[in-house]
Structures are given as structure tokens and as C-alpha cells.
């Protein structure tokens, strides 16, 4: 598996949103991604109590992530 996180620095001033479940075993990858994003461009959103797979099929967890996505896109794209 290739780790693309170090390449995030080449995105310049583009905003990055990382969404993870707070209980996800893959959460460290999301945390690591934020360390490669240029300063002021990254945001990490934790879905409380969610595992990685919860983010695919548990409606309340998915809804939380979608609400954050809508908010993020409205803030970054509609400027």
C-alpha cells in the first residue's frame, strides 16, 4: 500500500477536510494526513464513537459526516 499523505503538501493553499471515526483503527492515517497539509489548510473532523466501518452504514454516523461535508464545501467553495 502506498502512503500518499506526504504528497498533500503539494496541494498548496487548497483546503483539506479529513473525516474519521473517533474509534477507527485507521484513524492514525487521518491524523497523519493533517501533519502534511499546509498550515491553515487542514481540518480534521472526528465522528464520536464511530469505527471505520460505521462510517459506511450507521445512518447517524454517516449523517454527521455528510453535515460536516456540506458545511465544509459551503465555506470553501461558495466564497
Secondary structure as the mmCIF struct_conf table of DSSP 4:
data_model
#
loop_
_struct_conf.conf_type_id
_struct_conf.id
_struct_conf.beg_label_comp_id
_struct_conf.beg_label_asym_id
_struct_conf.beg_label_seq_id
_struct_conf.end_label_comp_id
_struct_conf.end_label_asym_id
_struct_conf.end_label_seq_id
HELX_RH_3T_P HELX_RH_3T_P1 UNK A 5 UNK A 11
TURN_TY1_P TURN_TY1_P1 UNK A 12 UNK A 13
STRN STRN1 UNK A 16 UNK A 21
TURN_TY1_P TURN_TY1_P2 UNK A 22 UNK A 23
TURN_TY1_P TURN_TY1_P3 UNK A 25 UNK A 26
HELX_RH_AL_P HELX_RH_AL_P1 UNK A 27 UNK A 36
BEND BEND1 UNK A 37 UNK A 37
HELX_LH_PP_P HELX_LH_PP_P1 UNK A 38 UNK A 38
TURN_TY1_P TURN_TY1_P4 UNK A 39 UNK A 40
BEND BEND2 UNK A 41 UNK A 41
STRN STRN2 UNK A 42 UNK A 47
TURN_TY1_P TURN_TY1_P5 UNK A 48 UNK A 49
TURN_TY1_P TURN_TY1_P6 UNK A 52 UNK A 53
HELX_RH_AL_P HELX_RH_AL_P2 UNK A 54 UNK A 57
HELX_RH_AL_P HELX_RH_AL_P3 UNK A 59 UNK A 76
TURN_TY1_P TURN_TY1_P7 UNK A 77 UNK A 77
#
